Amino acid sequence: MSPNVNVPQIFGIDVFNEATMKQWLSPEIYCAWKQCIQTGSSLPLDVANQIAEAMKNWATQRGATHYTHWFQPMTGITAEKHDSFIAPSGDGRVIMEFSGKELVRGESDASSFPSGGLRATFEARGYTAWDPTAFAFVKDNSLYIPTCFFSYTGEALDKKTPLLRSMDEVSREAIRILRLFGDHETKQVIASVGAEQEYFLLPKSLYTQREDLRLTGRTLFGAPAPKGEELEDHYFGTIRTRVSTFMKDLDEQLWRLGVLSKTKHNEVAPCQHEMAPMYSNANSACDANQLIMEILKKCAAKHDLVCLLHEKPFSCVSGSGKHNNWSLNTDTGKNLFRPGNTPRQNAQFLVFLAAFVKGVDEYQDWLRCTVASAGNDRRLGANEAPPVILSVYLGDELHAVVDSIINGTNYTDTEKSVMRIGVDVLPPIPKDTTDRNRTSPLAFTGNKFEFRMLGSSQSIAGPNIALNTIMAEELSQFAEVLEHAEDFDAALQKLVCDTFTAHQRILFNGNGYSQQWRQEAYRRGLSELKSTTDAMPFYASEKNVELVTKHGIFTESEFRARNEIHLETYRKIINIEAKTTVDMAMRQILPAVQRYTAETAKGVAAKQALGCACQSETDLVRRLGKGCDTLYERCLDLERSLTEAPSDNIRAADWFCHVVIPKMDAVRETADQLELICDKSCWPFPTYSDLLFY
């Protein structure tokens, strides 16, 4: 870490970005690459060869000895296989080589990655293909080349491929709408994303003493500390020197890799923090967020810290999410979710707003599925996260605009005409006047929608694939109506009014945590899918399969495979947590408490012999003994439930959710009660007080 960082000088220094390409490529080759990006055409092999040679020369100058095709399998994390640049020269020496063929395409063993049935174990061949829209970079003495990952028979085995498909599709359908409003300049509409990242930092010395943190990423045991977050003294508070040093190092590493790290601060819970990047296209944002999660962990290790990305590492304090700020922008610099200065611009804004509202209402189940996980189940619905009921928050003023459209009335006291769309009397629409609603799953914040349900450890690809695809579908439907309309303004007025009227049930500006909202949401017919196992049956519904196949985002088999992977991952995570719970309770907590009980009982017996035994000591021994018996019985019960789990994914996931998790929680309840009455010096691992207030 440099003491004085010249940010403009180091930003993107380890990235083979456009500025670097201009230095290392001839004008002809650079233009050929640019043409490939703009048109989506294939890169000729001779062009790929020259790019590969330049990329290799640049990378080796920066210390790289290897290259890797960096891809995002359906594990939610990244994968890489490194090959050196060396090639024999014939005289016992080597030269450094890298061809266009090696740049454009690679081969990886696909058998050990989750495929949801797309590939059998013996069908091992998988391929990686260079994504020329994402810049290569140097890290840890290797050249990293962002790639797509697919099977021998062509199925997408990754998260990048369908994301790129969805970006192309929403661009295509958005341009159809823009053309109807007279925009003939825009050639591409870009799905833009800024993903805020929350995380916890713990001292490595304490982390290594807890088996649950090492194996599961969260604490399976722990009585609440006397102090939590109730004083609200950590949120936006002064950053500890040790953490500040870490954050400075983190920023420098991210800046060198071209990640637009912008914001850093303390979050609500003790030891919890947040970083946020600036916006970029959804593909770059997804790549950047994967890098952010990786470097958070590596950088923490350099500072003898451990970064926890689990959604709920501590049961008694706020968990961590990942707020996904999503919008649509044109390549001419216009934000399609920002109200305009003219009636026509505002009419266009309302069309895109109506499409989004309609899409969320119709595909609320799929959006819920994209954020479903074992970790997020413990976070969603708590006071630090949105509820599991999908709704859209527009803010009071914009909601009033929508109400006036639905009712055909004025939306301000001063405006005398009925609000009409597509004609010159359309009044101005307020900009950036929405308050923030922390209880809303999807909040409009002036020129974007903030999807707040994402878990801190998950890839942002899935939710953005869904947002892009849903938006593409609704814009496609709108374009079909408007392109064939005899009276455009009349058709536009009716379309927007009918859309808001039909889908107003998804709009909610109030407190999402209240019981009244749950009752109201039920009355409106909105889904309340409380857990992963409640949500996932809706993932591959006929409606959702039809949507993704219609727009070419997934084949049906690719889509159903992802459903299988979700369920399989959920089952495996809970199984690991349950086995760790039994191991810690039986081999650490129970022996420790039994030793303390024996020592205390020995003291009581000695005092009784002298006739001076204390009632408090006698009661303590009784409570400890009873607690040990209960803990032992509950551990055996949990073990039995694991042996009785069904074999198929759907029934197994349901079993782990409704049978295993309650038994795990019962073991924890007993252990946490014992922690509160056991001598701290006898407790076998660091407590919440130790971890959160080190």
Secondary structure, DSSP 8 states (H G I E B T S, - for coil): --SS--HHHHTTTTB--HHHHHHHS-HHHHHHHHHHHHH-----HHHHHHHHHHHHHHHHHTT--EEEEEB-BTTSS-B--EEESEEE-SSS-EEE---HHHHHEEEEE-TTS--TTSS-TT--EEEEEE-TTS--EEETTEEEEEEEEEETT--B-BSHHHHHHHHHHHHHHHHHHHHHTT--S---EEEEEEE-EEEEEEEHHHHTT-HHHHHHSS-S-----S--STT--STT----HHHHHHHHHHHHHHHHTT--EEEEEE-SSTTEEEEEE--EEHHHHHHHHHHHHHHHHHHHHHTTEEEE--S-SSTTS---B--EEEEEEETTS-BTTS--SSHHHHHHHHHHHHHHHHHHHHTHHHHHHHT--HHHHTTTTSTTS--SS--EE--HHHHHHHHHHHHT--SSSS--S---SSSTT------S-----TT-SEEE-SSSEEE---BTTS-SHHHHHHHHHHHHHHHHHHHHHHHT-SSHHHHHHHHHHHHHHHTGGGB--S-TTSHHHHHHHHHHT-----SHHHHGGGTT-HHHHHHHHHTTS--HHHHHHHHHHHHHHHHHHHHHHHHHHHHHIIIIIHHHHHHHHHHHHHHHHHHHHHT---HHHHHHHHHHHHHHHHHHHHHHHHHHHHHT--SSHHHHHHHIIIIIHHHHHHHHHHHHHHHHHS-GGG-SS--HHHHHT-
